[in-house]
Amino acid sequence: MKIPLPAAVPMTVLILLPAALSAQAQPPGQTKETEAEFIKAAEAGAPDRISAQAAVVRMEPKGKTTMVRQGSNGFTCFLMPDEIHTPVCTDQKGMSWFTAAAGDQPKPPTTGGVAYMAKGSQHYEDPDGRIVMHPGSGTKTVKEPPHWMLLTPLDTAATGIPAHPNAGGSYIMFAGTPYAHLMIHQDPKMLKP
């Protein structure tokens, strides 16, 4: 049995409508892969000995998280809720730090955490070369190699550690802000226990 279509509805609209509805149903900050693919992608942030036992969550742009898999070692892996979906694995203090940063909180509730980004990531620099948390008018995107982070507020003047990537491989990102932390350009998957 043929169902007649109203003349006012072009066929292309009917073909494209399911795809448009599917795209609208995708929560912000989440990717479209299956749950197993998402877990595998999130686990890529840290060495297997950490990520295999870590919890896995989906994080939305404002820091809300949804549990995908329970963990047993105190670490949580997720994909950053931005356009590049960097895999991150972090301890409990670090998870609070990242949730606060994603939620644009004025400062993290805790410090002293550790986080791994074994796939690397990117950061944004304003025209003066200062590293900023969000892209904006005039910012440039700079690729970060694989690294791990100590999420504790260090001061460049007190420590002598620079506030910009350098040949030494360590620097303080977001220097002078409550989200200042030590970046260590070293592939976490190469670290031995």
Secondary structure, DSSP 8 states (H G I E B T S, - for coil): ------TTS-HHHHHHHHHHHHHHHS-TT--SS-HHHHHHHHHTTS-HHHHTTSEEEEE-TTS-EEEEE--SSS-EEEE-SSSS--EEEE-HHHHHHHHHHHTT-SS-S---EEEEETT-EEEEE-TTS-EESS--TT-EEEEE-SEEEEES---HHHH---SS--TTSEEEETTTSTT-EEEE-S-GGG---
